[in-house]
Amino acid sequence: MDTTLQDPLVGQVLDGRYRVDARIAVGGMATVYRAVDTRLDRVLALKVMHPALAADASFVERFIREAKSVARLAHPNVVQVFDQGADGSYVYLAMEYVAGCTLRDVLRERGALQPRAALDILEPVLAALGAAHRAGFVHRDMKPENVLIGDDGRVKVADFGLVRSVDTVTSTTGAVLGTVAYLAPEQMEQGTSDARVDVYACGVVLYEMLTGDKPHDGDTPAVVLYKHLHEDVPPPSSAVPGMAFELDELVASATARTPEVRPADAVALLAQVREARGALDEAQLDALPPQALSADRDIADDRTSVIPRSLTVPRLMPVNEDEDGDGRSGDPMHRTSRFAAEPPLPPRRRSVRPGRKVVAIVTAVLLVLGVGAGVWYINSGQFTKVPAVLTQTEAQARERLDAAGLDVGKVEHAYSDTVKRGTVISTDPEPGARIRDNDSVTLTVSDGPETVKVPEVKGSRLDKAKELLKTDGLEPGLVTEAFSEDVLKGFVISSSPEPGTERRAGSAVSLVVSKGAPIDVPDVTGQDLDDARAELEEAGLVVEVSTSEINSEFDKGQVAAQSPGADKQAADGDKVTLTLSKGPEMVEVPDVVGASVDDATTALEEAGFEVEEDRGLLGLFGDTVKSQSVDGGETAPKGSTVTITIR
């Protein structure tokens, strides 16, 4: 049954632009649809938040903010975010559509992968995460479901910046159990998430690709959680005997329970992965784990398979099940393919004298050995592989190359934000490449992060100062304004850090720009508009009149309020907004004659008037109001003074 027919969004057009064609998947936070951007005629994926979450304003705000940040993360291995918006109760992200499958689909159909395939998938994943980590993002939910493999073989990471609720780890659903399986111990125990939680998750994913199973399992999420907190991830070789030691070390490094022991981020782990790959030979890379499911059928030829053809796994060749001539089952090491051609009949031979026969045999053997040695030397004997020397010191690299019979041709230097100063960034040829014996290898050694001095930009116009910073390898940072008697408006007063300070290339430098000499804003309240405008413009200020008017003590048409006020300072050319008066608000005066002084005062003040007492000589000890300056029932400007006479 096609469940998409029951989905109310299928067939609808969101935001007047995105036509929803089919539902792809449903998750705990959102539903993903295949849609068409009707403006650009482009197929894309539309992730629509569940209405229950969309009703949470704070969640939506964070969702939108982080989606905008991830949209700026342009990387070929990251699923790109094209657009974000809302249509009624639907909050959505428009994202790149990747036709293919997930890594979970691959593992479900194939079980364990060959080390080469596992590393081919892991490297672009780490490249994507490395770009995110250097941009300040942490994925927090790395797992096979979030690794997409396109039909063209491209690997992309999905669901960047989508925060998961902390309490989901206690749920008993299968989806949550899968998430728990990849959470780092500090995520579970302390709720902390930095780049190293993604490193841990990638180590678990690598273990699962190499063995076909998760390192820790259990009947409940609580059991899995306990194992992650108290047990190390086992080496893959414990499940796949004979697996290379370098792969065990790689998994152990990434899944260390103590965060400080792990690689600092995905960039550091990627360097370890490449070094480990360089140390493996072809047989180790192409070893087929016993947990692989490809022995039963060739997935690449199965039209129902979800696996892209670019990631095919060689199947085991069929063998001849016939018995040997002596009636015993054939040795598996000597079985032949049932598709092998029938052997040709041997040609008829002339009889050879025994002496000549021995000489012929010896000659043939020597000839074969000579030809074989020559062929071996031409194809392999004169070649070796460049050893892995990345992240080693120059001295260590030279020693290792010398042991491999290779020379260091020349040493180049380059700046690096990720590789420690004095250690090898790269080699030419690269690690693992074939090279002739006694040939030379070029080393590129890190000089550490590039540092530059902050240039002197004081007194420069702002745009010129920004150009100077960029020319020297720095970035303009926060720009603030301040008054200055000495520096012209629009020119730089100072920078932070100060000129001459050494900073890493690409660092931001904040600038303070002059607003010019301060101007004391004159008080023009109570003036006619023309007079107020003339006084302000004479002071070098620009006048703007508000479209609204207010009641005030001033006559209609006079200035009732100004912004900024008379106690403020402004720069030449700054704007002062004037609000005109509608005249005073007229209020009916209460009749307080005959009332006590206290009652009269209260009544008048509540009506909005100021009260003044007139006791004279006869009213010094009186407490009753004899008369009032404005008769009760008449109107007077609100805020004006009413005098009461006391007897």
BELMOPE-V109898 format. One record per helix or strand of 3 or more residues. SS is the DSSP state (a for helix, b for strand). FROM is the first residue (numbers start at 1). TO is the last residue. If there is no record, write none. Layout:
<<SS:FROM:TO> <SS:FROM:TO>>
//
This chain:
<<a:3:6> <b:18:26> <b:30:37> <b:42:49> <a:51:54> <a:57:71> <b:81:87> <b:90:96> <b:100:102> <a:103:110> <a:115:134> <a:144:146> <b:147:150> <b:155:157> <a:166:170> <a:174:180> <a:185:189> <a:195:211> <a:221:230> <a:236:238> <a:245:254> <a:259:261> <a:266:279> <a:282:285> <a:299:301> <a:309:311> <a:332:334> <a:354:381> <b:383:385> <a:394:403> <b:407:414> <b:423:428> <b:434:436> <b:440:446> <b:451:453> <a:462:471> <b:475:482> <b:491:496> <b:502:504> <b:508:514> <a:529:538> <b:542:550> <b:558:563> <b:575:581> <b:586:588> <a:597:606> <b:610:614> <b:624:628> <b:635:637> <b:641:646>>
//
